[in-house]
Amino acid sequence: MTTEQEKRAEELRALIKAHNVAYYDNDSPTISDAEWDMLMRELIGLEDQYPHLRTADSPTQNVGGTPSKIFSPVTHRVPMMSLDNAFEVEALHQWQSKLERKLAEGTKIGDLVCELKFDGLAISVRYEQGRLVQAATRGDGVVGEDVTHNVLTISDLPHVLRGAPPILEVRGEVYLRRSEFQKLNREAKKSDGKEYVNPRNAAAGSLRQKDSSIAATRNLSFWAYQLGEVKEGPDLVSHYETLEFLSSLELPVNKNAKLVKDIAGALEYIQEFQEARDSLDYEFDGIVIKVDSLPLQQELGNTAKAPRWAVAYKLPAEEQVTTLLDIEVSIGAAGSATPFARLEPVFVGGVTVSTATLHNEDQIQEKDVRPGDKVIVRRAGEVIPEVVRPVLSERPENLPKWEFPKNCPSCGSKLERPSGEARHRCNNYNCPRQVRGRIEHFSQRTAMDIEHMGEQSIDLFVSEGLVQDVGDIYSIDFQLVRSFEGFGDLSVTNLQKAIEESKSRSLGNLIFGLSIPHVGRTNADLLATTFGSMDKLKETSYEELQAVEGLGPVIATSVHQFFRSPDTMKVLAKLESAGVNFQGPEKIELAQTLTGKSIVVTGTLESYNRDEAASAIKDRGGKSPGSVSKKTDALVVGVNPGGSKISKAEELDVPIINEEAFEQLLETGEIPN
């Protein structure tokens, strides 16, 4: 060991302690959770390698917060401990092996309970003779702060419990729903008040208000997940039984907790909720895995900081800090000019990100991000990464604002911003980037689905002059293509076959594939079913388009202008000449039993695939969104459904029905009990 390592350990202890004060005590974090995790992991690594560097006051040996002097101190009868973290799958297997080495030979840890690790503020709520008498923050784990006056304002936390033991301490998390957080920051922005960084800090700040009337306006929520001190309570033998006991007292217990057999089951749970992370109305940053058996928990015991029988698997951070290297502009298939951030590569949301969307000029000005800034980048689920905001405390002096370019980066034409629109546009139909973009869009699976027509092939065909618009796809000289490097007989035959098959795609696919500004897949299908043929659609007046329910004036204008363009007429003539389908399906008038209803489908149905189920709903006047919300009228559940959708439906009291009931719903419009 060197003096340099001793100095680094001391430096890390000081850094982490300072960040802990900012995070736990001041509710104003100075670094991201991921950066804090990196510092802590480095310190743990040094202390494991050189055990004599581990001091009693090291952050690795203590719970993070300290009680403030603003609120009365509360000594916990049972310490409120923290959790050890695992960042890789292998660490979970190591955790299991380590536990089983501590148990009697041949003893396995058995069943596990998986729970979401909520991103809020841990508290202990004490009930005596069934009445809520005290609530305290975790503090340093031994002494916390009395926040009873604010906890009493939490509407979903009962003040009185029926059938509770004489003494009952409930451990849980105070949190702020995402929807409430957004509402809070919108109101703060209107009044030039303080905007919170994230829901966790908003919840903590709300709970630490001297005036409980302020906390009452924040609509805080609570999840119960553990017991503290209990006197004359039931004889519980498992943690899952504990959760059921808490729920029986009508305390709010998250329904996503799950009993699994082993680490493999825990990994399936992690995968499911990593994918569902952004669909829930509350934030969680990991999965807590606990040994279910309470006798085994007792035998395994605790370290100075954390229980040995539980571990928190940390999900990849959804937000990270990196450097904004530059702001560039991309040109889309319909000519829209979209600014995007060129970033110092950063690992966020499970992938390495080097670019992120900035949407439009207004958002850049509103966020005030500038090349050279340190910025917070967010990637949630499968959502495209976005730049959230700059880190103003690290902005270099005199950093100039970014200005939207006046000319198209692809063709040099002047960029224009139509009145009432947020985006700039390049109006040069022959702009090289637009030409390639239109062909790529036309060929994609959700449009004309031309397999083997990838970006490289398109770039080659355009540069060689074989294809200048989507109509040219159907007259490609394949004899010439065979002479190009990389195109053998089999690949050319496959491409020819895919192009020929695309001629029979639906009218909706074709309309979507034409890259009409503002027209997505849903509106393309709406135009196809409303007008029935391409010939009728291209002759339709603006008034007829505007009369279509669901289009609106912007889309009506865009469609009308698109079909008045000579360039469009040339392309349509080529497509028609090639034999591409211009006819919509024959209309079958179905009873509009689902008018005004929103029906979500999850899992595999026996009689419908996903698209067919959605069409069956839409054909009867209903809507078929991809996620459950308070506007959902019913959730149809098939085989292997998504657990997060079911949980959301249960949370919102949305009726859950099977396929048989779905058939009845289609026929009558009535949701069976």
Stockholm file with secondary structure:
# STOCKHOLM 1.0

chainA/1-673         MTTEQEKRAEELRALIKAHNVAYYDNDSPTISDAEWDMLMRELIGLEDQYPHLRTADSPTQNVGGTPSKIFSPVTHRVPMMSLDNAFEVEALHQWQSKLERKLAEGTKIGDLVCELKFDGLAISVRYEQGRLVQAATRGDGVVGEDVTHNVLTISDLPHVLRGAPPILEVRGEVYLRRSEFQKLNREAKKSDGKEYVNPRNAAAGSLRQKDSSIAATRNLSFWAYQLGEVKEGPDLVSHYETLEFLSSLELPVNKNAKLVKDIAGALEYIQEFQEARDSLDYEFDGIVIKVDSLPLQQELGNTAKAPRWAVAYKLPAEEQVTTLLDIEVSIGAAGSATPFARLEPVFVGGVTVSTATLHNEDQIQEKDVRPGDKVIVRRAGEVIPEVVRPVLSERPENLPKWEFPKNCPSCGSKLERPSGEARHRCNNYNCPRQVRGRIEHFSQRTAMDIEHMGEQSIDLFVSEGLVQDVGDIYSIDFQLVRSFEGFGDLSVTNLQKAIEESKSRSLGNLIFGLSIPHVGRTNADLLATTFGSMDKLKETSYEELQAVEGLGPVIATSVHQFFRSPDTMKVLAKLESAGVNFQGPEKIELAQTLTGKSIVVTGTLESYNRDEAASAIKDRGGKSPGSVSKKTDALVVGVNPGGSKISKAEELDVPIINEEAFEQLLETGEIPN
#=GR chainA/1-673 SS CCHHHHHHHHHHHHHHHHHHIIIIISSCCSSCHHHHHHHHHHHHHHHHHSGGGCCTTCGGGSCSCCCCSSSCEEECSSCCCCCCEECSHHHHHHHHHHHHHHSSTTCCCCCEEEEEEESSEEEEEEEETTEEEEEEECTTSSEEEBCHHHHTTCTTSCSBCTTCCSEEEEEEEEECCHHHHHHHHHHHHHTTCCCCSSHHHHHHHHHTCSSHHHHHTTCCEEEEEEEEEEESCCCCCBHHHHHHHHHHTTCCCCTTCEEESSHHHHHHHHHHHHHSGGGSSSCEEEEEEEESBHHHHHHHCBCSSSBTTEEEEECCCSEEEEEEEEEEEEECTTCEEEEEEEEEEEEETTEEEEEEECCSHHHHHHHTCCTTCEEEEECCTTSCCEEEEECGGGCCTTCCCCCCCSBCTTTCCBEECCTTCSSEEECCTTCHHHHHHHHHHHHSTTTTCCTTCCHHHHHHHHHTTSCSSGGGGGGCCHHHHTTSTTCCHHHHHHHHHHHHHHTTSCHHHHHHHTTCTTCCHHHHHHHHHHHCBHHHHHTCCHHHHHTSTTTHHHHHHHHHHHTTCHHHHHHHHHHHHHTCCCBCCCCCCCCCTTTTCBEEEESBCSSCCHHHHHHHHHTTTCBCCSSCCTTCCEEEECBSCCHHHHHHHHHHTCCEECHHHHHHHHHHCCCCC
#=GC SS_cons         CCHHHHHHHHHHHHHHHHHHIIIIISSCCSSCHHHHHHHHHHHHHHHHHSGGGCCTTCGGGSCSCCCCSSSCEEECSSCCCCCCEECSHHHHHHHHHHHHHHSSTTCCCCCEEEEEEESSEEEEEEEETTEEEEEEECTTSSEEEBCHHHHTTCTTSCSBCTTCCSEEEEEEEEECCHHHHHHHHHHHHHTTCCCCSSHHHHHHHHHTCSSHHHHHTTCCEEEEEEEEEEESCCCCCBHHHHHHHHHHTTCCCCTTCEEESSHHHHHHHHHHHHHSGGGSSSCEEEEEEEESBHHHHHHHCBCSSSBTTEEEEECCCSEEEEEEEEEEEEECTTCEEEEEEEEEEEEETTEEEEEEECCSHHHHHHHTCCTTCEEEEECCTTSCCEEEEECGGGCCTTCCCCCCCSBCTTTCCBEECCTTCSSEEECCTTCHHHHHHHHHHHHSTTTTCCTTCCHHHHHHHHHTTSCSSGGGGGGCCHHHHTTSTTCCHHHHHHHHHHHHHHTTSCHHHHHHHTTCTTCCHHHHHHHHHHHCBHHHHHTCCHHHHHTSTTTHHHHHHHHHHHTTCHHHHHHHHHHHHHTCCCBCCCCCCCCCTTTTCBEEEESBCSSCCHHHHHHHHHTTTCBCCSSCCTTCCEEEECBSCCHHHHHHHHHHTCCEECHHHHHHHHHHCCCCC
//
